Each structure stands twice: as structure tokens, then as C-alpha cells.
Amino acid sequence: MQGLQALEDAAARWATASHVLHRLAEAHMKNVERVLNNRILRVRAEIDRLQRQLDRYGRCERLEKRIAEAKTELQWLMHLGEEADF
């Protein structure tokens, strides 16, 4: 009897938790555009900062590699923004 009651309690908690998670997911989806745009701006700022460092120090493979990675990330983010239905 106790085992059955425990299963019913667990199911009730799951339904409540599921509803809360659903509401959190809805709120998150409303913020996706803002989050994506903020990330794009941060990556662009990082590219600019790294480019200034590269200009200051001359050829540096580590900086060149990081700039290439950041540009790739920026292109990927821009692609996500284009495909999203905002």
C-alpha cells in the first residue's frame, strides 16, 4: 500500500515539475532572440579586441587562431539568427 502511495505522490510531483519546466522553457524561448543578439555582440567585440592585439604585437599564431575561431562562431550565430523565426 505504501509503495502505491509513493508512486502516486511521485507522479503528482512530476506533473507539477513538468508544468514548471514548461513555463521556464516558454520564458527562455521568449529571450532567445535577445540572448543570441547579445552573444553576437560579445563575439564581435572579442574579434575587435583580438584584432587590436594582433595589430599591436604583429604576427602571433595564438591570436590568429583565436580570431579564426571567433569568426567561425560569429558566422554560426548569424546563421542561427537568420534561420530562427523571430
N, C-alpha and C positions, 0 to 999 in steps of 0.2 A: 504494500500500500504506500509506504513512504517513497519507494522508487518511482511509482507512478506520479505521485505528487511532485517529486523533484523534476521529472520530465516536463510536467505541465508548467511548473514555475520557470524552468529554463526556456520553454517555448514563449512564455509571456515576456520574459526579459529580452529574448531575441527580437520579438516583434517591435518592442519599444526601441531597442538599439537600432534596428533596421530603419525605423522611421527617422530617428535622429541622424543616422548616417546619410539617409536620402536627403534630408534637409540641408545637411552640410555640403553634400555634393552639388545641390542646386545653387547654394550660395557661392560655392567655388566656381562653378561654371559661369556665373554672372561676372566674376572677377577675372576670368581667363584672358580677356582682351587686354585689360589693364596690366596684368602680370606679364603677358607676352610683350607688350609695348615697353614696360619698364626694363625687362631683360634685354630687349633690343637696344635701348638707350645705354644701358650699362656696358654692353659688349662694344658698342660704337665708341664710348668713352675710353674703354680699355684699349681698343685698337689705336685711337689717337694718342693715348699716353705712351703706349709701347713704341709707336712710330716716332714720337718725340725723343724717346730714349735712344732709339736706333740712330736717329739723326745726330744726336749728341755724341754717342760713343763710336759711331762708324759701324763697320760690319761686325755683327755678333750673331752667331748661329742660333743661340738660345732665344734671343729676341725675335729673330726672323721666323723661327719655328713657332713661337707663341703667337705671333701676328697671323701666321697662316692658319693656325688652329682657331683663333678668334674670328677670322674672316669666314672660315668654314661654318662655325657656329652661327654667325650672323646670317649667312645665306640660308641655313636650315631654318632659323627662326623666322626670317622673312617669308620663306616658302610656307611655313605653318600658318603665318598670318594671312597669306593670300588664299589658302585653302579653307580657312575657317569661315564660318558664316556669321560674321559679326554684324 
